[in-house]
């Protein structure tokens, strides 16, 4: 089994979403309800042991939920 199930860019995006979630004191379950995904989806996305990740539709909805720009989840410069 591969040690890194997520690429660097995927991990970056997931960490940014986690930061926003924690800043707003939302549990993983509360965010799952708002994002209209299964109860375990957020935990799986935030786990390095799961290949689950956010797609562009998720990021668009997350920007609405957090009242921010989709750009807030993406690094300013490409990751190397």
Biotite code that builds the C-alpha atoms (Angstrom):
import biotite.structure as struc

atoms = struc.array([
    struc.Atom([0.000, 0.000, 0.000], chain_id="A", res_id=1, res_name="UNK", atom_name="CA", element="C"),
    struc.Atom([1.307, 3.428, -0.924], chain_id="A", res_id=2, res_name="UNK", atom_name="CA", element="C"),
    struc.Atom([2.415, 5.646, 1.954], chain_id="A", res_id=3, res_name="UNK", atom_name="CA", element="C"),
    struc.Atom([1.014, 8.811, 0.371], chain_id="A", res_id=4, res_name="UNK", atom_name="CA", element="C"),
    struc.Atom([-2.551, 8.317, -0.798], chain_id="A", res_id=5, res_name="UNK", atom_name="CA", element="C"),
    struc.Atom([-2.895, 12.011, -1.587], chain_id="A", res_id=6, res_name="UNK", atom_name="CA", element="C"),
    struc.Atom([-0.683, 14.240, -3.699], chain_id="A", res_id=7, res_name="UNK", atom_name="CA", element="C"),
    struc.Atom([0.904, 17.350, -2.205], chain_id="A", res_id=8, res_name="UNK", atom_name="CA", element="C"),
    struc.Atom([-1.718, 19.602, -3.815], chain_id="A", res_id=9, res_name="UNK", atom_name="CA", element="C"),
    struc.Atom([-4.579, 17.423, -2.550], chain_id="A", res_id=10, res_name="UNK", atom_name="CA", element="C"),
    struc.Atom([-3.129, 17.480, 0.978], chain_id="A", res_id=11, res_name="UNK", atom_name="CA", element="C"),
    struc.Atom([-2.718, 21.273, 0.781], chain_id="A", res_id=12, res_name="UNK", atom_name="CA", element="C"),
    struc.Atom([-6.366, 21.774, -0.205], chain_id="A", res_id=13, res_name="UNK", atom_name="CA", element="C"),
    struc.Atom([-7.588, 19.400, 2.495], chain_id="A", res_id=14, res_name="UNK", atom_name="CA", element="C"),
    struc.Atom([-5.512, 21.188, 5.141], chain_id="A", res_id=15, res_name="UNK", atom_name="CA", element="C"),
    struc.Atom([-6.933, 24.556, 4.069], chain_id="A", res_id=16, res_name="UNK", atom_name="CA", element="C"),
    struc.Atom([-10.476, 23.187, 4.337], chain_id="A", res_id=17, res_name="UNK", atom_name="CA", element="C"),
    struc.Atom([-9.670, 21.776, 7.789], chain_id="A", res_id=18, res_name="UNK", atom_name="CA", element="C"),
    struc.Atom([-8.302, 25.179, 8.887], chain_id="A", res_id=19, res_name="UNK", atom_name="CA", element="C"),
    struc.Atom([-11.511, 26.915, 7.755], chain_id="A", res_id=20, res_name="UNK", atom_name="CA", element="C"),
    struc.Atom([-13.644, 24.258, 9.447], chain_id="A", res_id=21, res_name="UNK", atom_name="CA", element="C"),
    struc.Atom([-11.763, 24.618, 12.733], chain_id="A", res_id=22, res_name="UNK", atom_name="CA", element="C"),
    struc.Atom([-11.819, 28.446, 12.572], chain_id="A", res_id=23, res_name="UNK", atom_name="CA", element="C"),
    struc.Atom([-15.612, 28.277, 12.397], chain_id="A", res_id=24, res_name="UNK", atom_name="CA", element="C"),
    struc.Atom([-15.783, 25.636, 15.148], chain_id="A", res_id=25, res_name="UNK", atom_name="CA", element="C"),
    struc.Atom([-17.552, 23.156, 12.877], chain_id="A", res_id=26, res_name="UNK", atom_name="CA", element="C"),
    struc.Atom([-17.307, 19.449, 13.568], chain_id="A", res_id=27, res_name="UNK", atom_name="CA", element="C"),
    struc.Atom([-16.631, 17.072, 10.713], chain_id="A", res_id=28, res_name="UNK", atom_name="CA", element="C"),
    struc.Atom([-20.253, 15.905, 10.973], chain_id="A", res_id=29, res_name="UNK", atom_name="CA", element="C"),
    struc.Atom([-21.632, 19.457, 10.824], chain_id="A", res_id=30, res_name="UNK", atom_name="CA", element="C"),
    struc.Atom([-19.580, 20.207, 7.719], chain_id="A", res_id=31, res_name="UNK", atom_name="CA", element="C"),
    struc.Atom([-20.691, 16.929, 6.130], chain_id="A", res_id=32, res_name="UNK", atom_name="CA", element="C"),
    struc.Atom([-24.346, 17.939, 6.572], chain_id="A", res_id=33, res_name="UNK", atom_name="CA", element="C"),
    struc.Atom([-23.721, 21.392, 5.069], chain_id="A", res_id=34, res_name="UNK", atom_name="CA", element="C"),
    struc.Atom([-21.725, 19.898, 2.193], chain_id="A", res_id=35, res_name="UNK", atom_name="CA", element="C"),
    struc.Atom([-24.373, 17.209, 1.643], chain_id="A", res_id=36, res_name="UNK", atom_name="CA", element="C"),
    struc.Atom([-21.914, 14.313, 1.863], chain_id="A", res_id=37, res_name="UNK", atom_name="CA", element="C"),
    struc.Atom([-21.913, 11.207, 4.070], chain_id="A", res_id=38, res_name="UNK", atom_name="CA", element="C"),
    struc.Atom([-21.122, 11.572, 7.749], chain_id="A", res_id=39, res_name="UNK", atom_name="CA", element="C"),
    struc.Atom([-17.700, 9.925, 7.362], chain_id="A", res_id=40, res_name="UNK", atom_name="CA", element="C"),
    struc.Atom([-16.616, 11.743, 4.194], chain_id="A", res_id=41, res_name="UNK", atom_name="CA", element="C"),
    struc.Atom([-14.921, 14.699, 5.924], chain_id="A", res_id=42, res_name="UNK", atom_name="CA", element="C"),
    struc.Atom([-12.997, 12.419, 8.279], chain_id="A", res_id=43, res_name="UNK", atom_name="CA", element="C"),
    struc.Atom([-11.877, 10.275, 5.367], chain_id="A", res_id=44, res_name="UNK", atom_name="CA", element="C"),
    struc.Atom([-10.813, 13.367, 3.400], chain_id="A", res_id=45, res_name="UNK", atom_name="CA", element="C"),
    struc.Atom([-8.831, 14.646, 6.391], chain_id="A", res_id=46, res_name="UNK", atom_name="CA", element="C"),
    struc.Atom([-7.168, 11.255, 6.983], chain_id="A", res_id=47, res_name="UNK", atom_name="CA", element="C"),
    struc.Atom([-3.820, 10.542, 5.365], chain_id="A", res_id=48, res_name="UNK", atom_name="CA", element="C"),
    struc.Atom([-4.803, 6.857, 5.328], chain_id="A", res_id=49, res_name="UNK", atom_name="CA", element="C"),
    struc.Atom([-7.749, 7.353, 2.957], chain_id="A", res_id=50, res_name="UNK", atom_name="CA", element="C"),
    struc.Atom([-7.710, 8.290, -0.740], chain_id="A", res_id=51, res_name="UNK", atom_name="CA", element="C"),
    struc.Atom([-10.899, 10.389, -0.281], chain_id="A", res_id=52, res_name="UNK", atom_name="CA", element="C"),
    struc.Atom([-10.509, 13.988, -1.413], chain_id="A", res_id=53, res_name="UNK", atom_name="CA", element="C"),
    struc.Atom([-12.538, 17.037, -2.399], chain_id="A", res_id=54, res_name="UNK", atom_name="CA", element="C"),
    struc.Atom([-13.499, 17.700, -6.025], chain_id="A", res_id=55, res_name="UNK", atom_name="CA", element="C"),
    struc.Atom([-14.152, 21.044, -7.697], chain_id="A", res_id=56, res_name="UNK", atom_name="CA", element="C"),
    struc.Atom([-17.863, 20.895, -6.906], chain_id="A", res_id=57, res_name="UNK", atom_name="CA", element="C"),
    struc.Atom([-17.027, 20.356, -3.237], chain_id="A", res_id=58, res_name="UNK", atom_name="CA", element="C"),
    struc.Atom([-14.637, 23.332, -3.298], chain_id="A", res_id=59, res_name="UNK", atom_name="CA", element="C"),
    struc.Atom([-17.279, 25.555, -4.845], chain_id="A", res_id=60, res_name="UNK", atom_name="CA", element="C"),
    struc.Atom([-19.801, 24.550, -2.155], chain_id="A", res_id=61, res_name="UNK", atom_name="CA", element="C"),
    struc.Atom([-17.175, 24.931, 0.593], chain_id="A", res_id=62, res_name="UNK", atom_name="CA", element="C"),
    struc.Atom([-16.469, 28.486, -0.600], chain_id="A", res_id=63, res_name="UNK", atom_name="CA", element="C"),
    struc.Atom([-20.196, 29.209, -0.234], chain_id="A", res_id=64, res_name="UNK", atom_name="CA", element="C"),
    struc.Atom([-20.327, 27.583, 3.220], chain_id="A", res_id=65, res_name="UNK", atom_name="CA", element="C"),
    struc.Atom([-17.268, 29.475, 4.470], chain_id="A", res_id=66, res_name="UNK", atom_name="CA", element="C"),
    struc.Atom([-18.143, 32.701, 2.606], chain_id="A", res_id=67, res_name="UNK", atom_name="CA", element="C"),
    struc.Atom([-14.756, 32.847, 0.922], chain_id="A", res_id=68, res_name="UNK", atom_name="CA", element="C"),
    struc.Atom([-13.164, 32.419, -2.489], chain_id="A", res_id=69, res_name="UNK", atom_name="CA", element="C"),
    struc.Atom([-12.337, 29.050, -3.999], chain_id="A", res_id=70, res_name="UNK", atom_name="CA", element="C"),
    struc.Atom([-8.839, 30.530, -4.335], chain_id="A", res_id=71, res_name="UNK", atom_name="CA", element="C"),
    struc.Atom([-8.537, 30.405, -0.529], chain_id="A", res_id=72, res_name="UNK", atom_name="CA", element="C"),
    struc.Atom([-8.131, 26.629, -0.798], chain_id="A", res_id=73, res_name="UNK", atom_name="CA", element="C"),
    struc.Atom([-5.518, 26.695, -3.592], chain_id="A", res_id=74, res_name="UNK", atom_name="CA", element="C"),
    struc.Atom([-1.833, 27.672, -3.205], chain_id="A", res_id=75, res_name="UNK", atom_name="CA", element="C"),
    struc.Atom([-0.791, 30.939, -4.827], chain_id="A", res_id=76, res_name="UNK", atom_name="CA", element="C"),
    struc.Atom([2.122, 29.251, -6.629], chain_id="A", res_id=77, res_name="UNK", atom_name="CA", element="C"),
    struc.Atom([2.380, 25.681, -7.941], chain_id="A", res_id=78, res_name="UNK", atom_name="CA", element="C"),
    struc.Atom([3.741, 23.134, -5.466], chain_id="A", res_id=79, res_name="UNK", atom_name="CA", element="C"),
    struc.Atom([6.965, 21.421, -6.482], chain_id="A", res_id=80, res_name="UNK", atom_name="CA", element="C"),
])
